[in-house]
């Protein structure tokens, strides 16, 4: 059983539809604007970055896009990482296991692919708090493109605000994610 720390209440879902950064449709342009380390949340984002020749430092995938299975060629193309970690993270939640895998991936050497059983969609929120200020977090905006997030003060505050209003134990989440980003 997954150790769920936060669960997204229905009333917060609409806030997540507003992108946390600029939307890109050209991967090369996105990469020219991206910082390091680079975190990719989602199968299609990870696929496009890999197709452009950039292995994200940390990528999270669940083999689904817009609630449907990704094409086999997309799954097959998501390779080239130094290590792969499998975690459970039910839809609409953040688990201790997911956050620990993200932290370990960012703190470790090399690149990490986190293969999520469940859903990785909310991982962009803690990622923004985990990474240093030089980093970029990229996630998909359905039917629009890829969102490039620079973890500045305003974006971090927005992520922290949403996480703090989710059901569960936000303090435990902040303890896990902010340990990784103390030097930022």
N, C-alpha and C positions, 0 to 999 in steps of 0.2 A: 504494500500500500504506500502510495506516494505521500511524503510529508509536505502537504500543501500549507504554505505560509500565507499566501494571499489569493483571494478569489475576486474576480472582477464583477461588481454588481451591475445590473442592467442600466442603472441611471448614469454610469460613467462611460458607457460604450460610445455615446455620441462624441465625447471629448477626444476619443482616440481617432476619430475620422479626420481631424485637423492635423495636417502634416507638421512634424517638428523641425522641418528644414526645407530646403529647396528640392523640387522634383526634377529629376533628370530622365530623359529617354535615351540619351547617348552615353554608353558606358565609358568610352574614352574620355569624354568631357568630364564626367563624374570623377573618374580616376585622377585626372589632372588637377581637380580641386580638392581631392581627399587627402587627409592627413594620415599619420601612423601612430599607433597601430590601427588597422582597419578591421572593423567588426561587421559581419554580414548576417542579417536576420532574415531567413527565408530561402527556400529552394531556388526560386527563379532569380533572386538577387545574387545568390552564391554562384549559380550557373553562369549568369552574364559576366560576373567578375572573372571567373575562371576562363571563360571563352575569350575574354580580353587579355588574358595572360597574367592576371593577378590572383594569387592565392591569398584569401583573407587570413589575417592572423588568427581570427576566431570566426567560425561560421556555425550557424544553428539552422538545422533543416529538420523537416518532419515528413518529407516525401508527399506533401500536399500543397496545392495552391488553390486559392479561392474555394476551399472545402472539397476539392476533388483531387484524386491522385495525380501526381505529376507524370509526364510522359517518361517512358523507360529510358529514352536517350538522355533526358535531363538527369535522372538519377545516376545513370552510368557515367556521365561526365563529371559528376561531383567527386573528384579524386585529387590526389596530390598533396594531401595533408600529412603532417608528420605523425599525428595520432588522431584516433577517433574514439570518442567516449559516447556510450549509449546511456540515456537517462529517461525517466518517466516524468511527464509533465502534462496532466490532464488539461483539456481545452479551457481557456478562460482563467487559468491559474498560474501562479509562480510557486515552484517547489524548492525546497532546500537543496535537493539533488541537482536541479538545473542551475541554480545560482552558484553552487560549489563548483560545478563543472566549468561554468563561465569564468569564475575567479581563477581556477587552476589553469585554464587555457590562457588567460591574459598574463598570469604571473609566471608561467613556464616558458621555456625556450621552444622555439619552433612554432608551427601552426597547429591549430586544433579544430577538428570538426565535431560538433556536438549533434548527435543523431537522436532526435527527440521522439519518443513514443508518446503521442498525444498531440500537443500543439506548442509551437515556439513563438507565436505571434506577439506575446507581451514582453518578450526578452529584450526588446529595444529599450524599454523603460529602465530596467536595472543596468543595462549596458552603458547608458548615458552617464550613470553615476559611477560606474566602475572604471571607466577609461580615463587616461590623463587628458588634459586640455588640448594636446596636439593631435588627438585621435579623431577618427570619424566612425560613425555608426551608420550603416546603410540598411534600409528595410524597404519592402515593397508597398506601394500605394496602389491598390487594385484598380486596374483599367487606366492608370495614369502614368506610372513609371516607378522610378526608384527615388526614395527620399534620402538625401545626404544630410546627416545631422552632425553639426559641430557642437561638441559638449560645452557650450559657454554657460555662464551663470543663469541666464533666462531659461535655457532649455533644461538645465539640471533642476532648476526650481519647479518647472512645470512637471517634469518626471517625478520628482519627490512629492509634489502635491497630489498627483494622481495615485501614486503608490500609497500615500498616507490615508487616502480615502477608500481604498479597497478593503474588503472584508478580510479579517484575519489579524496577523501580527506584523504590522509594518516595521516596528522597531527591530525585530529579528532580521528582516530583509535589509534594513539600513545598516545593521551591524555587519552582515555578510558582504554587502556590496561596497561599503565605504572603506572597509579594511584594504581592499585592493586599490582604491583610488586616493589613499591618504597623501601620496606625494604629488597629487595634481593641483 
